[in-house]
Amino acid sequence: MQAASGDSFTVSATDYLVPHLPAATLSTYEPIATSAAQVYLAAQNTAAASLIASANEFLATGFSMSVSKNLGDPGLAEMTGDKYPAAAYVSNDITVTGSFDFVMRPAQAYRFEQFARLEQIAIGVQVGDTAGSIVQIIIPSARVSISGTEQDGAAAASVDFALTQGSSATDAAAFSLIYK
């Protein structure tokens, strides 16, 4: 093995290793500022780093999400390779659905029109704007139903969504909840 400083060392079976974790930077007492909430809309399968960008941002006014897992996996226990082929990857039948509302400035209306015609898009949500008090939700692929509305005299939209696999090869790549 090689240490970070470049020095080499070896570890034998009788050595005692102590893991080290740096101190967390997350705030434990401060509430997350919900006044700083944005939704991000982009083309389906957009990477998280490209999704959370000011060019994709809309001002969020409401957000709700439900994560549900089917309690039973019938047949999974039988996929041992004896009677049926062994299961290399079996979906856990987890569904993520929700809705959000946002308002838009007149200059953003053309971007909204792009997404209003699509059935599947990438969705990002960020609540908070101070390091240690930011929550991000990244959904690279979601089936959406978008409708335009008006809220307090401003153009607004309401979006219902359901997570889809898109180009994600695993469940972990299809949904991210990040605390920063």
Buried (B, 14 or more C-beta within 10 A) or exposed (E): EEEEEEEEEEEEEEEEEEEEEEEEEEBEEEEBEEEBBBBBBBBBBBEBEBBBEEEBBBBBBEBEBEEEEEEEBEEEEEBEEEEEEEBEEEEEEEEBBBBBBBBBEEEBEEBBEEBEEEEBBBBBBBBBEEEBBBBBBBBBBBBBEBEEEEBEEEBBBBBBBBBBEBEBEEBEBBBEEEBE
